[in-house]
Amino acid sequence: MDGLLLDTESKYTKVTNEILSDFNVGRELTWDIKIKLQGRPGAEASAIIVEEYGLPITPEELRDIGFEKQAKEWPESKFLPGALELLHYLYENGVPIALGTSSNKLNFDRKTGHLKHGFNVFEKHIVTGDDARIPPGRGKPHPDIWAACLGSLNEGREDKIKPEECIVFEDGIPGVQAARSFNSHVVWIPDINAIKVLDGQEHEIIGSNGKILQSLEEFDPKEHGF
């Protein structure tokens, strides 16, 4: 969701840089570290930041500080190019869709409360990072979140959808890794700055069962029979 459907990744970066400045670290969040954070649960991402920047606080304290600052940013969240159009197209054409996000339920509601015209298409098929169906420590890059999404879609269906029949859309490496472990197809839309840092490694990351696009605007549902 973050950085794929919504412009919230830039807000995460803004808040992180504010915190680093508050602690006089003398450095900002760089993309070689940012790519390690994308898609990970808040506790894991906070632990990485504390270690990488030597912050004199615990990951839990960093997470709490971040939550407070982020809460002021989320009401300004907007759909990224092509996101709303794709969601409506899939919904109107009867394509089963689910949302899996590492954001907890509170943050999800804060980010999307003013964007119901887009997120209503998922109906009940939304799995957040604190969902009981995801065991502790099994966030991305583990595939559990995608398994929970598919389980939700398959509930009550006689013709069960299989993982290999699914397409997972992602912007972050942990999510791509989770999708590959889930044995699904992957459409990866990384930030251009991530591509620069990866320096050619992106093709190894995506593997043979996926594609890399610059934007959701480039995705043609009809090419996949939708």
Backbone as CSV, one residue per row, in Angstrom:
resi,resn,N_x,N_y,N_z,CA_x,CA_y,CA_z,C_x,C_y,C_z
1,MET,0.826,-1.202,0.000,0.000,0.000,0.000,0.865,1.257,0.000
2,ASP,1.748,1.367,1.009,2.626,2.537,1.102,3.635,2.530,-0.040
3,GLY,3.654,3.609,-0.804,4.599,3.693,-1.905,4.137,2.993,-3.159
4,LEU,3.025,2.274,-3.072,2.446,1.595,-4.234,1.124,2.246,-4.613
5,LEU,0.205,2.284,-3.662,-1.082,2.948,-3.863,-1.064,4.384,-3.358
6,LEU,-0.351,4.613,-2.265,-0.344,5.928,-1.616,1.049,6.548,-1.594
7,ASP,1.088,7.867,-1.495,2.357,8.608,-1.483,2.969,8.678,-0.083
8,THR,2.720,7.680,0.736,3.101,7.740,2.148,4.573,7.439,2.418
9,GLU,5.275,6.799,1.483,6.689,6.517,1.730,7.486,7.811,1.901
10,SER,7.138,8.830,1.141,7.835,10.111,1.279,7.575,10.724,2.652
11,LYS,6.405,10.459,3.210,6.074,10.973,4.540,6.852,10.219,5.616
12,TYR,7.032,8.911,5.427,7.878,8.144,6.347,9.293,8.714,6.355
13,THR,9.814,9.016,5.175,11.164,9.572,5.070,11.249,10.922,5.762
14,LYS,10.241,11.765,5.541,10.215,13.087,6.164,10.253,12.981,7.682
15,VAL,9.428,12.118,8.248,9.365,11.959,9.705,10.663,11.380,10.240
16,THR,11.214,10.393,9.548,12.480,9.794,9.990,13.583,10.835,10.017
17,ASN,13.650,11.668,8.999,14.677,12.714,8.959,14.476,13.740,10.070
18,GLU,13.235,14.033,10.416,12.967,14.946,11.535,13.509,14.361,12.837
19,ILE,13.292,13.067,13.025,13.764,12.408,14.250,15.287,12.364,14.282
20,LEU,15.908,12.048,13.164,17.371,12.027,13.102,17.937,13.407,13.408
21,SER,17.259,14.444,12.929,17.690,15.810,13.213,17.510,16.142,14.693
22,ASP,16.401,15.693,15.277,16.148,15.946,16.702,17.252,15.363,17.579
23,PHE,17.832,14.246,17.134,18.895,13.594,17.900,20.290,13.973,17.399
24,ASN,20.346,14.998,16.530,21.627,15.525,16.036,22.524,14.434,15.457
25,VAL,21.926,13.563,14.672,22.687,12.469,14.068,23.664,12.985,13.016
26,GLY,23.273,14.046,12.318,24.153,14.600,11.296,24.033,13.918,9.952
27,ARG,23.083,13.009,9.822,22.841,12.314,8.558,21.343,12.180,8.339
28,GLU,20.964,12.027,7.090,19.569,11.787,6.759,19.386,10.341,6.317
29,LEU,18.143,9.926,6.208,17.826,8.583,5.745,18.197,8.460,4.275
30,THR,19.080,7.537,3.969,19.527,7.324,2.596,18.883,6.060,2.029
31,TRP,18.879,5.959,0.709,18.141,4.876,0.077,18.764,3.505,0.269
32,ASP,20.045,3.439,0.569,20.632,2.131,0.850,20.059,1.545,2.138
33,ILE,19.590,2.412,3.033,18.928,1.962,4.260,17.413,1.905,4.059
34,LYS,16.881,2.867,3.324,15.438,2.934,3.076,14.907,1.634,2.473
35,ILE,15.659,1.032,1.546,15.166,-0.184,0.902,15.070,-1.359,1.878
36,LYS,15.785,-1.267,2.991,15.691,-2.314,4.015,14.425,-2.160,4.861
37,LEU,13.867,-0.955,4.862,12.725,-0.639,5.721,11.383,-0.869,5.045
38,GLN,11.329,-0.662,3.741,10.056,-0.672,3.024,9.307,-1.992,3.206
39,GLY,8.077,-1.881,3.650,7.230,-3.053,3.776,7.402,-3.847,5.050
40,ARG,8.391,-3.505,5.852,8.593,-4.256,7.094,7.667,-3.735,8.196
41,PRO,7.284,-4.592,9.134,6.503,-4.128,10.287,7.249,-3.038,11.043
42,GLY,6.498,-2.159,11.706,7.087,-1.003,12.377,8.193,-1.334,13.354
43,ALA,8.022,-2.403,14.123,9.027,-2.767,15.124,10.353,-3.132,14.468
44,GLU,10.288,-3.882,13.372,11.504,-4.287,12.674,12.173,-3.092,12.012
45,ALA,11.379,-2.235,11.385,11.936,-1.051,10.732,12.599,-0.131,11.753
46,SER,11.973,0.032,12.905,12.538,0.884,13.959,13.863,0.331,14.455
47,ALA,13.948,-0.981,14.599,15.188,-1.613,15.064,16.325,-1.375,14.078
48,ILE,16.015,-1.419,12.793,17.036,-1.174,11.770,17.544,0.260,11.853
49,ILE,16.635,1.219,12.008,17.031,2.629,12.079,17.891,2.894,13.308
50,VAL,17.482,2.357,14.448,18.253,2.553,15.685,19.666,2.019,15.521
51,GLU,19.792,0.853,14.908,21.114,0.247,14.733,21.950,1.003,13.705
52,GLU,21.355,1.331,12.578,22.095,1.983,11.492,22.589,3.371,11.884
53,TYR,21.810,4.088,12.682,22.155,5.469,13.016,22.620,5.648,14.454
54,GLY,22.699,4.567,15.197,23.208,4.643,16.562,22.393,5.535,17.473
55,LEU,21.088,5.497,17.335,20.230,6.350,18.163,20.257,5.896,19.622
56,PRO,20.248,6.845,20.560,20.321,6.510,21.992,18.964,6.174,22.601
57,ILE,18.107,5.517,21.832,16.786,5.119,22.307,16.515,3.697,21.834
58,THR,15.501,3.089,22.400,15.134,1.735,21.995,14.264,1.787,20.734
59,PRO,14.184,0.685,19.999,13.288,0.651,18.840,11.846,0.977,19.211
60,GLU,11.421,0.540,20.384,10.049,0.818,20.826,9.828,2.317,21.036
61,GLU,10.838,2.979,21.601,10.734,4.427,21.810,10.716,5.159,20.476
62,LEU,11.538,4.705,19.545,11.549,5.322,18.220,10.201,5.142,17.537
63,ARG,9.654,3.957,17.646,8.357,3.692,17.028,7.282,4.608,17.602
64,ASP,7.282,4.811,18.908,6.280,5.674,19.540,6.436,7.127,19.100
65,ILE,7.686,7.590,19.018,7.938,8.956,18.551,7.461,9.104,17.113
66,GLY,7.775,8.102,16.312,7.371,8.129,14.910,5.867,8.137,14.742
67,PHE,5.164,7.311,15.508,3.703,7.256,15.419,3.083,8.627,15.651
68,GLU,3.596,9.331,16.647,3.037,10.641,16.991,3.246,11.645,15.860
69,LYS,4.446,11.640,15.287,4.734,12.565,14.191,3.987,12.172,12.916
70,GLN,3.927,10.875,12.647,3.277,10.393,11.428,1.782,10.684,11.426
71,ALA,1.178,10.651,12.608,-0.266,10.867,12.704,-0.682,12.211,12.103
72,LYS,0.228,13.176,12.127,-0.059,14.496,11.565,0.054,14.499,10.037
73,GLU,0.758,13.502,9.500,0.999,13.444,8.059,-0.068,12.659,7.305
74,TRP,-0.601,11.613,7.933,-1.460,10.677,7.203,-2.712,11.292,6.600
75,PRO,-3.360,12.277,7.223,-4.557,12.850,6.594,-4.288,13.515,5.243
76,GLU,-3.011,13.754,4.935,-2.655,14.375,3.656,-2.295,13.342,2.593
77,SER,-2.429,12.056,2.915,-2.058,10.997,1.975,-2.908,11.067,0.709
78,LYS,-2.264,10.769,-0.424,-2.961,10.803,-1.713,-2.636,9.540,-2.509
79,PHE,-3.525,9.201,-3.441,-3.265,8.078,-4.330,-2.135,8.427,-5.297
80,LEU,-1.293,7.454,-5.573,-0.245,7.621,-6.564,-0.835,7.446,-7.965
81,PRO,-0.155,7.940,-9.003,-0.682,7.858,-10.372,-1.058,6.432,-10.777
82,GLY,-2.247,6.290,-11.289,-2.714,5.007,-11.794,-3.358,4.106,-10.760
83,ALA,-3.185,4.405,-9.479,-3.669,3.503,-8.423,-5.193,3.439,-8.369
84,LEU,-5.832,4.587,-8.263,-7.288,4.618,-8.126,-7.966,4.036,-9.367
85,GLU,-7.428,4.375,-10.522,-8.002,3.881,-11.773,-7.918,2.357,-11.859
86,LEU,-6.775,1.800,-11.454,-6.610,0.347,-11.501,-7.540,-0.346,-10.511
87,LEU,-7.641,0.195,-9.306,-8.527,-0.401,-8.310,-9.967,-0.453,-8.812
88,HIS,-10.433,0.640,-9.375,-11.807,0.687,-9.863,-12.006,-0.245,-11.052
89,TYR,-11.007,-0.325,-11.920,-11.119,-1.213,-13.081,-11.258,-2.665,-12.632
90,LEU,-10.391,-3.094,-11.716,-10.425,-4.478,-11.246,-11.748,-4.794,-10.551
91,TYR,-12.198,-3.868,-9.725,-13.458,-4.077,-9.000,-14.645,-4.159,-9.959
92,GLU,-14.698,-3.243,-10.893,-15.826,-3.192,-11.823,-15.852,-4.381,-12.770
93,ASN,-14.694,-5.020,-12.972,-14.622,-6.181,-13.850,-14.622,-7.501,-13.082
94,GLY,-14.951,-7.430,-11.798,-15.139,-8.636,-11.013,-13.886,-9.408,-10.682
95,VAL,-12.737,-8.744,-10.693,-11.478,-9.411,-10.362,-11.327,-9.456,-8.840
96,PRO,-11.157,-10.628,-8.239,-10.976,-10.703,-6.779,-9.701,-9.973,-6.356
97,ILE,-9.817,-9.045,-5.429,-8.656,-8.279,-4.980,-8.649,-8.177,-3.463
98,ALA,-7.449,-8.201,-2.911,-7.264,-8.063,-1.466,-6.100,-7.124,-1.220
99,LEU,-6.060,-6.557,-0.038,-4.985,-5.640,0.337,-4.212,-6.207,1.517
100,GLY,-2.896,-6.296,1.368,-2.031,-6.685,2.472,-1.053,-5.570,2.756
101,THR,-1.042,-5.067,3.977,-0.145,-3.973,4.340,0.489,-4.229,5.696
102,SER,1.750,-3.842,5.833,2.438,-3.988,7.116,1.994,-2.936,8.123
103,SER,1.280,-1.916,7.668,0.744,-0.910,8.592,-0.233,-1.566,9.560
104,ASN,-0.203,-1.138,10.826,-1.195,-1.666,11.759,-2.564,-1.038,11.469
105,LYS,-3.582,-1.566,12.113,-4.957,-1.136,11.810,-5.153,0.350,12.071
106,LEU,-4.577,0.874,13.149,-4.734,2.285,13.470,-4.126,3.158,12.381
107,ASN,-2.897,2.844,11.974,-2.260,3.633,10.927,-2.977,3.477,9.594
108,PHE,-3.450,2.272,9.315,-4.203,2.059,8.077,-5.419,2.974,8.036
109,ASP,-6.157,3.029,9.124,-7.352,3.876,9.174,-6.996,5.352,9.023
110,ARG,-5.885,5.765,9.620,-5.467,7.162,9.520,-5.062,7.520,8.094
111,LYS,-4.443,6.584,7.409,-3.981,6.840,6.044,-5.114,6.822,5.031
112,THR,-6.131,6.017,5.295,-7.151,5.770,4.275,-8.534,6.308,4.616
113,GLY,-8.712,6.856,5.814,-10.037,7.305,6.235,-10.678,8.296,5.283
114,HIS,-9.861,9.119,4.638,-10.383,10.129,3.712,-10.346,9.643,2.263
115,LEU,-10.005,8.366,2.070,-9.852,7.817,0.720,-10.733,6.590,0.513
116,LYS,-11.872,6.561,1.171,-12.755,5.401,1.097,-13.243,5.133,-0.321
117,HIS,-13.267,6.153,-1.162,-13.723,5.961,-2.535,-12.805,5.031,-3.312
118,GLY,-11.604,4.798,-2.786,-10.699,3.845,-3.412,-10.609,2.548,-2.639
119,PHE,-10.514,2.644,-1.337,-10.285,1.448,-0.525,-11.544,0.631,-0.267
120,ASN,-12.709,1.187,-0.550,-13.943,0.415,-0.400,-13.990,-0.788,-1.338
121,VAL,-13.210,-0.754,-2.408,-13.247,-1.855,-3.378,-12.728,-3.159,-2.776
122,PHE,-11.935,-3.059,-1.708,-11.397,-4.272,-1.090,-12.410,-4.962,-0.185
123,GLU,-13.497,-4.259,0.125,-14.534,-4.791,1.003,-13.897,-5.326,2.296
124,LYS,-14.116,-6.587,2.634,-13.571,-7.139,3.884,-12.179,-7.741,3.702
125,HIS,-11.664,-7.707,2.482,-10.415,-8.413,2.178,-9.196,-7.513,2.408
126,ILE,-9.005,-7.117,3.655,-7.888,-6.257,4.044,-7.157,-6.912,5.208
127,VAL,-5.850,-7.079,5.050,-5.021,-7.686,6.095,-3.959,-6.672,6.503
128,THR,-4.000,-6.228,7.745,-3.013,-5.269,8.250,-1.906,-6.002,9.001
129,GLY,-0.850,-5.270,9.308,0.321,-5.889,9.912,0.089,-6.495,11.276
130,ASP,-0.927,-6.017,11.993,-1.219,-6.557,13.320,-2.386,-7.539,13.295
131,ASP,-2.723,-8.032,12.111,-3.809,-8.998,11.968,-3.459,-10.298,12.692
132,ALA,-4.435,-10.872,13.371,-4.212,-12.097,14.151,-3.830,-13.281,13.275
133,ARG,-4.099,-13.184,11.974,-3.755,-14.286,11.074,-2.267,-14.331,10.746
134,ILE,-1.536,-13.283,11.126,-0.090,-13.249,10.895,0.610,-13.498,12.223
135,PRO,1.295,-14.619,12.377,1.977,-14.916,13.643,3.070,-13.891,13.931
136,PRO,3.402,-13.668,15.189,4.488,-12.743,15.543,5.782,-13.113,14.823
137,GLY,6.447,-12.095,14.288,7.707,-12.330,13.603,7.571,-12.869,12.197
138,ARG,6.334,-12.899,11.667,6.118,-13.467,10.335,5.612,-12.419,9.344
139,GLY,6.036,-11.165,9.535,5.726,-10.142,8.546,6.612,-10.320,7.320
140,LYS,6.462,-9.436,6.339,7.330,-9.491,5.166,8.795,-9.445,5.613
141,PRO,9.662,-10.239,5.013,9.576,-10.982,3.754,8.965,-12.376,3.840
142,HIS,8.382,-12.750,4.973,7.664,-14.027,5.038,6.356,-13.903,4.252
143,PRO,5.852,-14.993,3.708,4.671,-14.929,2.832,3.328,-14.938,3.551
144,ASP,3.332,-14.928,4.882,2.088,-15.110,5.636,1.015,-14.079,5.307
145,ILE,1.423,-12.846,5.050,0.433,-11.799,4.782,-0.315,-12.075,3.487
146,TRP,0.406,-12.623,2.486,-0.252,-12.938,1.217,-1.133,-14.171,1.365
147,ALA,-0.703,-15.114,2.188,-1.535,-16.290,2.455,-2.839,-15.877,3.133
148,ALA,-2.754,-14.903,4.042,-3.956,-14.414,4.723,-4.887,-13.702,3.744
149,CYS,-4.313,-12.929,2.838,-5.121,-12.243,1.816,-5.856,-13.255,0.943
150,LEU,-5.123,-14.267,0.489,-5.748,-15.273,-0.370,-6.789,-16.078,0.399
151,GLY,-6.507,-16.359,1.664,-7.482,-17.066,2.484,-8.782,-16.295,2.605
152,SER,-8.668,-14.978,2.715,-9.861,-14.136,2.788,-10.650,-14.195,1.487
153,LEU,-9.944,-14.123,0.359,-10.611,-14.178,-0.943,-11.268,-15.531,-1.187
154,ASN,-10.649,-16.588,-0.691,-11.156,-17.941,-0.939,-12.280,-18.358,0.000
155,GLU,-12.508,-17.568,1.028,-13.549,-17.926,1.991,-14.913,-17.999,1.305
156,GLY,-15.520,-19.164,1.360,-16.833,-19.350,0.754,-16.809,-19.676,-0.725
157,ARG,-15.622,-19.723,-1.328,-15.514,-20.043,-2.751,-15.366,-21.550,-2.940
158,GLU,-16.047,-22.086,-3.951,-15.846,-23.493,-4.293,-14.612,-23.648,-5.178
159,ASP,-14.428,-22.715,-6.091,-13.267,-22.749,-6.988,-12.135,-21.943,-6.355
160,LYS,-11.386,-22.568,-5.485,-10.350,-21.873,-4.732,-9.263,-21.306,-5.656
161,ILE,-8.883,-20.079,-5.388,-7.787,-19.444,-6.123,-6.469,-19.961,-5.564
162,LYS,-5.535,-20.274,-6.445,-4.234,-20.786,-6.033,-3.200,-19.661,-6.049
163,PRO,-2.156,-19.767,-5.227,-1.121,-18.723,-5.201,-0.537,-18.420,-6.576
164,GLU,-0.317,-19.463,-7.367,0.292,-19.260,-8.685,-0.639,-18.568,-9.673
165,GLU,-1.913,-18.397,-9.291,-2.867,-17.673,-10.124,-2.973,-16.203,-9.719
166,CYS,-2.227,-15.824,-8.691,-2.307,-14.461,-8.152,-1.194,-13.570,-8.691
167,ILE,-1.474,-12.277,-8.698,-0.455,-11.259,-8.961,-0.345,-10.394,-7.712
168,VAL,0.849,-10.293,-7.176,1.111,-9.410,-6.041,1.775,-8.142,-6.562
169,PHE,1.231,-6.998,-6.203,1.823,-5.708,-6.553,2.621,-5.214,-5.356
170,GLU,3.844,-4.786,-5.599,4.723,-4.362,-4.506,5.615,-3.207,-4.937
171,ASP,6.065,-2.441,-3.935,7.072,-1.411,-4.194,8.366,-1.702,-3.445
172,GLY,8.300,-2.563,-2.412,9.466,-2.816,-1.572,10.036,-4.207,-1.741
173,ILE,11.326,-4.338,-1.486,12.010,-5.620,-1.638,11.449,-6.695,-0.707
174,PRO,11.231,-6.420,0.592,10.673,-7.466,1.457,9.344,-8.016,0.943
175,GLY,8.519,-7.153,0.375,7.240,-7.599,-0.167,7.406,-8.458,-1.401
176,VAL,8.380,-8.102,-2.240,8.683,-8.914,-3.421,9.168,-10.293,-2.991
177,GLN,10.045,-10.323,-2.006,10.549,-11.596,-1.492,9.417,-12.436,-0.910
178,ALA,8.489,-11.784,-0.221,7.338,-12.497,0.337,6.471,-13.086,-0.767
179,ALA,6.275,-12.319,-1.834,5.460,-12.788,-2.953,6.113,-13.972,-3.656
180,ARG,7.422,-13.916,-3.815,8.125,-15.033,-4.449,8.033,-16.287,-3.584
181,SER,8.145,-16.122,-2.280,8.011,-17.266,-1.375,6.594,-17.840,-1.418
182,PHE,5.642,-16.977,-1.718,4.238,-17.383,-1.813,3.938,-18.065,-3.147
183,ASN,4.896,-18.007,-4.063,4.782,-18.644,-5.386,3.769,-17.952,-6.287
184,SER,3.657,-16.638,-6.138,2.748,-15.880,-6.997,3.548,-15.090,-8.027
185,HIS,2.838,-14.541,-8.991,3.451,-13.592,-9.914,3.659,-12.272,-9.165
186,VAL,4.617,-11.477,-9.617,4.924,-10.221,-8.932,5.033,-9.082,-9.940
187,VAL,4.390,-7.981,-9.638,4.609,-6.725,-10.355,5.256,-5.777,-9.360
188,TRP,6.490,-5.433,-9.635,7.279,-4.607,-8.717,7.402,-3.204,-9.284
189,ILE,7.045,-2.219,-8.473,7.138,-0.816,-8.881,8.028,-0.092,-7.875
190,PRO,9.337,-0.237,-8.017,10.269,0.375,-7.067,10.464,1.859,-7.339
191,ASP,10.832,2.579,-6.319,11.201,3.985,-6.480,12.465,4.066,-7.328
192,ILE,12.573,5.082,-8.143,13.741,5.241,-9.009,15.023,5.317,-8.198
193,ASN,14.946,5.852,-6.991,16.125,5.937,-6.130,16.560,4.560,-5.635
194,ALA,15.605,3.656,-5.457,15.941,2.287,-5.073,16.675,1.588,-6.205
195,ILE,16.224,1.818,-7.426,16.877,1.217,-8.595,18.323,1.675,-8.696
196,LYS,18.556,2.952,-8.421,19.921,3.482,-8.485,20.823,2.799,-7.467
197,VAL,20.310,2.568,-6.274,21.093,1.922,-5.219,21.348,0.458,-5.550
198,LEU,20.354,-0.210,-6.129,20.482,-1.638,-6.424,21.482,-1.905,-7.540
199,ASP,21.624,-0.951,-8.458,22.672,-1.022,-9.483,22.677,-2.359,-10.227
200,GLY,21.523,-2.741,-10.755,21.435,-3.949,-11.560,20.953,-5.180,-10.820
201,GLN,20.900,-5.135,-9.502,20.473,-6.301,-8.724,18.959,-6.523,-8.782
202,GLU,18.233,-5.533,-9.306,16.775,-5.630,-9.289,16.257,-6.833,-10.076
203,HIS,16.974,-7.228,-11.125,16.513,-8.349,-11.940,16.658,-9.672,-11.197
204,GLU,17.674,-9.775,-10.381,17.843,-10.968,-9.551,16.768,-11.009,-8.465
205,ILE,16.414,-9.845,-7.940,15.409,-9.769,-6.878,14.025,-10.163,-7.390
206,ILE,13.647,-9.679,-8.564,12.308,-9.944,-9.089,12.172,-11.369,-9.595
207,GLY,13.249,-11.972,-10.083,13.192,-13.343,-10.565,12.507,-13.457,-11.918
208,SER,12.223,-14.675,-12.302,11.677,-14.938,-13.637,10.157,-14.891,-13.686
209,ASN,9.516,-14.758,-12.539,8.058,-14.805,-12.491,7.449,-13.441,-12.172
210,GLY,8.143,-12.390,-12.606,7.631,-11.057,-12.318,8.104,-10.041,-13.323
211,LYS,7.627,-8.825,-13.161,8.046,-7.737,-14.038,8.224,-6.475,-13.215
212,ILE,9.041,-5.572,-13.730,9.310,-4.293,-13.080,8.694,-3.177,-13.911
213,LEU,7.894,-2.334,-13.276,7.287,-1.187,-13.938,7.682,0.084,-13.206
214,GLN,7.534,1.213,-13.882,7.844,2.494,-13.261,6.645,3.077,-12.521
215,SER,5.448,2.627,-12.885,4.231,3.180,-12.291,3.078,2.224,-12.530
216,LEU,2.055,2.299,-11.698,0.851,1.510,-11.935,0.166,1.919,-13.230
217,GLU,0.459,3.103,-13.715,-0.105,3.545,-14.990,0.353,2.661,-16.139
218,GLU,1.496,1.991,-15.972,2.035,1.135,-17.030,1.397,-0.248,-17.051
219,PHE,0.700,-0.610,-15.990,0.122,-1.954,-15.922,-1.148,-2.026,-16.755
220,ASP,-1.188,-2.993,-17.675,-2.353,-3.192,-18.531,-3.085,-4.456,-18.083
221,PRO,-4.215,-4.323,-17.404,-4.939,-5.501,-16.911,-5.322,-6.474,-18.020
222,LYS,-5.597,-5.956,-19.204,-6.052,-6.806,-20.304,-4.963,-7.776,-20.757
223,GLU,-3.702,-7.411,-20.553,-2.610,-8.316,-20.899,-2.641,-9.576,-20.047
224,HIS,-3.288,-9.479,-18.895,-3.369,-10.607,-17.967,-4.770,-11.217,-17.937
225,GLY,-5.576,-10.843,-18.906,-6.911,-11.419,-19.009,-7.941,-10.815,-18.086
226,PHE,-7.642,-9.639,-17.532,-8.595,-8.981,-16.629,-9.467,-7.992,-17.396
